[in-house]
Amino acid sequence: MKQTKILILGGKGKTGSRVVQRLQNLGYSNIRIGSRSESPAFDWENSETWAEVLKDMETVYITFQPDLAIPSAVDTIKQFTALAVELGISKMVLLSGRGEKEAQLCEEVVLKAAPNSTIVRASWFNQNFSESFFLDPILAGHVSLPRAEALEPFTDANDIADVVVQTIIDDKHNGQTYELTGPRLLTLPKAISEISKACGRNIQFQSLTLDENVNLLRSYQLPEDHIWLFNYLFEEVLDGRNATISNDIEKILGRKATDFSEFVKITAATGVWNKPVFSEEVAH
Ligand SMILES: NC(=O)c1ccc[n+]([C@@H]2O[C@H](COP(=O)([O-])OP(=O)(O)OC[C@H]3O[C@@H](n4cnc5c(N)ncnc54)[C@H](OP(=O)(O)O)[C@@H]3O)[C@@H](O)[C@H]2O)c1
């Protein structure tokens, strides 16, 4: 069983790196990381790289880039899963987003291509505040975002990785779709305020309208497709549809999901929110 050959796409990212670590700790040695900087390289934007990475693998964990909600995702996932099955993959675990109808089309594609697969739909990650797009504004001491009133049950990437590992190693999860959330609904300003208190820094939260946010992103000269995706995630996914808590993490792992406060306590202790030079310069 521990000989299973497992491909982890995005194996250097937030959930993938944690999944790799856990599988290695359990004694799985046939793990391949899908990454643009590995050899062979894997790039979602270059389908010619896919076959070499899929070759000789049995199970694949899919973290799509940049998001299953983008208009081209369904076609890409169709093409990728067809090739994967052709090359012998019998099981896929797809990391998906909650409440994204486009992502759900991709889920259907995966389950149709390989019925033994598992869908792991997650709410927004805690680690968006420490390893992703909210980190720089936190360091700058000023976070400006829309949907300040929206309630989201942020999930911890460690919980997601624990669940993904179970779905990979235990066939009882085949064919299932799980919804992963944290145990508490909180708003973005509340999340920032918890981080601010824990790391002893004044981090301001400025509430924007969706349009103000788009204009702000344009002023940073971000590419239009990035702006579209960012706006989609706030406008669609944070419109209240996901303001509910699921207990799938507890059902699968037999323990409670990690609360945001626990994530904040552990992460504040690493010092990641106190990188002094950048934050002090911008704050003053
Ligand atoms: N963040 C959230 O709150 C959230 C919530 C629900 C669902 N999701 C979904 O989670 C998925 C991302 O998973 P994650 O957060 O674990 O990963 P991640 O940290 O966003 O990134 C994973 C890796 O993707 C790789 N990557 C970037 N562009 C690529 C490309 N063109 N081809 C191949 N690899 C590429 C990068 O690796 P290399 O540089 O090594 O290639 C990166 O380390 C997305 O589909 C997102 O929609 C996210």
The ligand as a MOL file (V3000), in Angstrom:
LIG
                    3D

  0  0  0     0  0            999 V3000
M  V30 BEGIN CTAB
M  V30 COUNTS 48 52 0 0 0
M  V30 BEGIN ATOM
M  V30 1 N -6.6880 30.0830 -1.0320 0
M  V30 2 C -7.9230 29.7730 -0.7460 0
M  V30 3 O -8.5280 30.3450 0.1560 0
M  V30 4 C -8.6140 28.6610 -1.5080 0
M  V30 5 C -9.8630 28.2080 -1.0710 0
M  V30 6 C -10.4770 27.1570 -1.7570 0
M  V30 7 C -9.8500 26.5930 -2.8570 0
M  V30 8 N -8.6460 27.0720 -3.2500 0 CHG=1
M  V30 9 C -7.9980 26.4660 -4.4160 0
M  V30 10 O -6.7830 25.9230 -4.0360 0
M  V30 11 C -5.9400 25.8100 -5.1950 0
M  V30 12 C -4.5410 26.2130 -4.8370 0
M  V30 13 O -4.0460 25.3430 -3.8700 0
M  V30 14 P -2.9210 25.7870 -2.8450 0
M  V30 15 O -3.3760 27.0380 -2.1610 0
M  V30 16 O -2.5460 24.6260 -2.0370 0 CHG=-1
M  V30 17 O -1.7490 26.1430 -3.8210 0
M  V30 18 P -0.9050 27.4980 -3.9060 0
M  V30 19 O -0.2180 27.7140 -2.6170 0
M  V30 20 O -1.7950 28.5750 -4.4550 0
M  V30 21 O 0.1330 27.1980 -5.0590 0
M  V30 22 C 0.5460 25.9310 -5.4140 0
M  V30 23 C 1.6070 25.9840 -6.4550 0
M  V30 24 O 1.0400 26.2310 -7.7350 0
M  V30 25 C 2.1420 26.3470 -8.5670 0
M  V30 26 N 1.7870 27.0340 -9.8220 0
M  V30 27 C 1.4970 28.3280 -10.0640 0
M  V30 28 N 1.2400 28.5010 -11.3740 0
M  V30 29 C 1.3730 27.2750 -11.9620 0
M  V30 30 C 1.2470 26.7780 -13.2820 0
M  V30 31 N 0.9560 27.5940 -14.3030 0
M  V30 32 N 1.4320 25.4690 -13.4960 0
M  V30 33 C 1.7680 24.6350 -12.5040 0
M  V30 34 N 1.9060 25.0380 -11.2370 0
M  V30 35 C 1.7100 26.3390 -10.9760 0
M  V30 36 C 3.2610 26.9910 -7.7770 0
M  V30 37 O 4.3010 26.0360 -7.7630 0
M  V30 38 P 5.6500 26.0830 -8.6310 0
M  V30 39 O 6.1290 27.5160 -8.5940 0
M  V30 40 O 6.4850 25.1390 -7.8600 0
M  V30 41 O 5.3110 25.6150 -9.9980 0
M  V30 42 C 2.6610 27.0270 -6.3440 0
M  V30 43 O 3.5800 26.6470 -5.3680 0
M  V30 44 C -6.5590 26.7100 -6.2710 0
M  V30 45 O -7.1750 25.9110 -7.2570 0
M  V30 46 C -7.6000 27.4900 -5.4900 0
M  V30 47 O -8.6990 27.8340 -6.2680 0
M  V30 48 C -8.0040 28.0710 -2.6090 0
M  V30 END ATOM
M  V30 BEGIN BOND
M  V30 1 1 1 2
M  V30 2 2 2 3
M  V30 3 1 2 4
M  V30 4 1 4 5
M  V30 5 2 4 48
M  V30 6 2 5 6
M  V30 7 1 6 7
M  V30 8 2 7 8
M  V30 9 1 8 9
M  V30 10 1 8 48
M  V30 11 1 9 10
M  V30 12 1 9 46
M  V30 13 1 10 11
M  V30 14 1 11 12
M  V30 15 1 11 44
M  V30 16 1 12 13
M  V30 17 1 13 14
M  V30 18 2 14 15
M  V30 19 1 14 16
M  V30 20 1 14 17
M  V30 21 1 17 18
M  V30 22 2 18 19
M  V30 23 1 18 20
M  V30 24 1 18 21
M  V30 25 1 21 22
M  V30 26 1 22 23
M  V30 27 1 23 24
M  V30 28 1 23 42
M  V30 29 1 24 25
M  V30 30 1 25 26
M  V30 31 1 25 36
M  V30 32 1 26 27
M  V30 33 1 26 35
M  V30 34 2 27 28
M  V30 35 1 28 29
M  V30 36 1 29 30
M  V30 37 2 29 35
M  V30 38 1 30 31
M  V30 39 2 30 32
M  V30 40 1 32 33
M  V30 41 2 33 34
M  V30 42 1 34 35
M  V30 43 1 36 37
M  V30 44 1 36 42
M  V30 45 1 37 38
M  V30 46 2 38 39
M  V30 47 1 38 40
M  V30 48 1 38 41
M  V30 49 1 42 43
M  V30 50 1 44 45
M  V30 51 1 44 46
M  V30 52 1 46 47
M  V30 END BOND
M  V30 END CTAB
M  END
